[in-house]
Structures are given as structure tokens and as C-alpha cells.
Amino acid sequence: MSTVAVTNPTSALSGKTLVVAENDQLITGLQTFNRGVQPPFAVAAGAAAVPNLNAGNNLPIYGGTLTGGITVQGSVIAADLSVQNNVDVNNDLYVGVTLHLQGGKVQFPGTQVPSSDVNTLDDYEEGVWTPAFVGSVSNSGQVHSRQWGNYIKIGQQVTAWFDVQLSTLGTINGSMMLGGLPFPANSAGPVGSGVIAYWTGMTTPFLSMHVLVGQNLTIGTIFAAYSASGGAANTTQTSQGDYSNNTNLIGHVIYRAQS
């Protein structure tokens, strides 16, 4: 078995035919492969590493292991890619068994691109939101001394944590609500609920408190459980009379967003 070396040719190979009779060839220097919309070449099963491969169109890998960087249309998509089955880099990346991310990160676009495929993860986001006490009918005059909230969104699932405190209760008409959720809830129920793990400044001795999120809303109704004299525990929507000027609620809500 012999080796044919083509090193830094003085003229381009485009338009010329290179015939090599043996199995192994060594080509050094910068070479450009252009076959229109067809793959530049394939790396067959059992092939060794192909470092720093620039694939302008498609890159099919049949078996073997590809290491080093891959640049597609001028963008590096993987520093070290371990491929155990097939990869087709065109619009999509397919990994048959295991994808190893040396950088440890997967990035989604800032604006979600929703997918109708139930097996496709199309969003991940972390952020902050501003919880507030609001009324189901109307509200006015509320002053908050603390409005802390953050969230994590994975696909349609939103987990939102909150710590909200009043300094002035103002006027609440209707039921007391937790407002300001970071995403509108889904239109199909049940949507979501949450637990209030800590509360102070309540005028009613509740046994427990929780939040129910309504369809298509960014607010949740605050419910509480109490024990009637000599009877079982009951759950009721809370209202202005249950709160004071220094009420503080801390908890979290898990619900399904619209997309």
C-alpha cells in the first residue's frame, strides 16, 4: 500500500481529475471541496478522526468517531462531538446514541420557536418577575415593601417563586389574587397550582394557604384552609378582610404556559 501526497499545489485542482489507484492518500494545505448541494464527502465506518472540518452543505458520518471542531456555514456548532451512529449536519443534528457537550451548555434562542411535536423540547429560560397583590374585580392603593420573584421555564412548564409583602393594603374588590406571573397560563385545564409555605400578617388563623392559576391568566387566586368550630377543615377564597398592612407571603407556583 502506497501513499500519494499532494502538498500546497501551485494551481487549483478545480476542473481537473485526480486519479489515485491506491487506498491511502495524504493531502496537506488548504483545499476547498465544492460539489454544489451534495455532501463534500463521507467518512466511512471505521474511519479515524477528522479535525476541524468545514462543511458548507451536508456532513454525513457513517459510523466511526468524529473529534475536533465542526464549522458549518461559518459557525462552530461543536468543539468536540462524539458520534456513535450517524450525524447529518444540514438543518438538523442527529446523534444516534450519545451527544457529549464538552462546554456543558445547550442554548435556545431568546424568542421561543414553538414546536407542535410533543417529544421536542423547544424552550428553556430563567428570569425574574414582579409578584403583586391584586383583586379579582379591582384594586387600588396597594403599596408593596417587597416584590421578589424569579422563574424557570422548561418547554411549557413554568416554576415561579415569590416573596411579596405589603406596607399598605389599600382596597381589594373581589377575591385576593397573586398577580404578575411571568407567562400567560394555558387555555386547557387544569393549569397549575402552588403552595404558600410561609405567611405573616394575616387576620384570619388559616391552617394552610395555596394558589390556583386560571386559564389564559397571569394571576392566581389565593385560597386558604380553615377549621370551622367543631367541624372539618374547609377551603375558601381569601379577601381583603383576611389581610393587613404588613401581610407577607412566600411560596411557589407551578403551571403550564401557553407555549
N, C-alpha and C positions, 0 to 999 in steps of 0.2 A: 504494500500500500504506500503510495507516494503522496506528497503534498505539493500543491501548486500555489505559489504566493503571488498576489497582486498588490504591490505596495505603492501608494501615492501615485497613481497613473498621471501622466502629464496631460492626457486628454480624456474627456468624459467617455464613459462606456455606453452612454445612451445611443441607441440606434445601431449598436454593434452586437454581435453574437459572440459570447464566450462559451466555448465548448471545453468541458473538463471530463476526462474519461475516468478519473479515479474517484474514490468516495470522499476523501478529505481535502478541503481547500482552506487556505488561510488568506483572508482579505483584510488588510490594515489600511488605516487612513479613513477619512470621511467619505462615505459612499451614500448616495441617495437612491432609494428604491421607489419608483413611481409606476404603479400599474392601474391608475385610474381609481375606480371604486372597488377594485378587488383587493384582497389582503396582500400586503407586501410579500409575505412568505409565511410558512408554517413551521413550527418546531415540533418534530415528530416525537412519538413515545420514546422514552429513554434518553432524551436529549439532556445536555448539561445546562448550565446557567447561561442566560442571555442578559448581560448587564446593560442598563441604560439604553433601552430600545425605544426609538422614536417611531410610533405607529400613527401615520396620518389618517388611516382609514380603519381597517379591522386588524385585530391581532388574535388569531386563533392559536390556542395552545392545546395540543393533544397529548395528555399525559405529561410526565416529566415535572420538573420544578423550575420555576422562574424566580430569580432573585435579582436584586438591584432595582434601580428606578425605572418606571414606565412613564413616558411622556406622550400624551395623546392630545393632538391639536394644540400643542404648546403648553399644556397644563400637566403638572405632575400629579397623578392620581394615587400612586402608591410608592413608598420608598422601598419597602421590602414586602413582596407579595408571595406567599407560599401557596402554590396551586397544586392540588392533588388530583383534580379531574380536569375540567375544561374552563377556559376563560375566553369570552368573546367581547373585546373592547370596541364597541361601536357607539351604541346609545346606552347599553346596559353592561354591567359586570356580573358574570355568572361564576360562582365558585361552587364546585360540586360537593366538597366536604367541609373544609375549614378555611376561614379567612383570618389571617393573622395581621393585626394592625399594630405595627411597631410604635407608632405615635400615640396609640391608645385613644383615639378620638374619631367620632363619626359626626359630621356636621350637616345639618339640614338648612335649607335656605331661610332667610329672615321672614319671607312671606310663604306661608304653607302652600304646598301643591297637593290638594286633597286627592286621595285615591278611593275609588269605589270597591277595590279589592279588599275583602275582609282579612286577608293574610298579609297585607302590605302595611308596614309602619311608615307613616308619611310626615310625622312631626315630632319634634322634641324641643321644649322651650322652658327656660327658667326666668322668672321675673318677679316684680313687686306689684301690689295693688293696694287700694286705699279703702279699707272697710269703714262703714258708717252706719249709724242707727237711723232708720227711716220708717215712715208709716205706710201701711198698705193703701190708705186713702190719700193722706197728705201729711206733711210735716213742716215745721218752721221753728227757728230759734235755737236749733241744736248747736252746741259748741263742744268739740271733741278735744280732750287733752292728749289723747294718743290714738293714732290710726296706723298701726303697723300691720303689714300683710305681705306675704310672698307666696309663690306658687310654683309648681312643676306641672307641665303639660306633656303627656306622652300619648301620641295619637289623639283620640277624643277624650281620654281620661284626664281630669284636672283635679289636683290636690291643692287646696288653698288654705294656708294657715293665717290666723288673725289674732290680734290683740288690740281691742278697741275700748276706749274709756271716754266717758262724758265728763264735762265740767259744768255744762248747763243742759238740762233735759229738754227744755222748750216744750213745744206742743206736738203730740203724736196723735193723729187721727187714724182709727182702724187698728189693726194688729201691728206689733213691733216686728220690724224686718231688719235683716242684716243686708245692707246694700253695698254695691261696688264690686261684685265678683268679676274676675278678670275676663271671662268669656261668656257669651250667652249660652244658656243651657239648651240641650237638645229638645226637639219637639215631641219626641216619643218617650213616654214614661215607663217605669219610674226613672226619674232623672238622677237624683242624688240626695245625700243627707250628710249631716255632720254632727260632731259631739262638741259641746261646750264643757271643757274639762275643769274650768275654774271660773268662778263668778263672785263678785262682791258688790255691795251697794244695792242689792235687791230689797224691796219692801215686803215681798212675799216669801215665806220659807219653803222654797221649792226643794224637791228631792233630787231632781235631775233636770238638765236643760239640753236641748238639741236644736238643729236647724234642718228644715226641709226645703230643697231647692225646687222651684216651679219650672214648668216647661217654658222655653224661649225667654227666660228671665235672667237677669244678673243680680237678683235679690233672692233671699231665702227667708222663710217665715220662722221666727223663733218660738219654739214650743217649750213647755215645761211640764213636769210631772209633780203632782202634789197628792197628799193623802187627806181625803175627806174624813171628818171626825167619825171614827168607828167604822169606816168603810175601806174599800180597796183604793189603790193609787189610781189617779186619773191624769190624763194628758190634756192640756189646753193651750191655745194660742195666748201669748203674753201681750199685754197692752201697757199704755203709759203708766197706769197706776201701780204696776209691778216694779217700776224703775225709779231711780233717784238721780240727783245731780252729779253723783260720782260713780255711777254703775260702771263696772269693768267686766268684760267677757273675754276669755281666751279659749281658743279651740281650733278646729279644722273642719273643712267640708270637702267631700269627695263627690264629684258629679261628672256627668257626661256632657261634653260640649257639642255644638252643632257640627263641627268638622275637626 
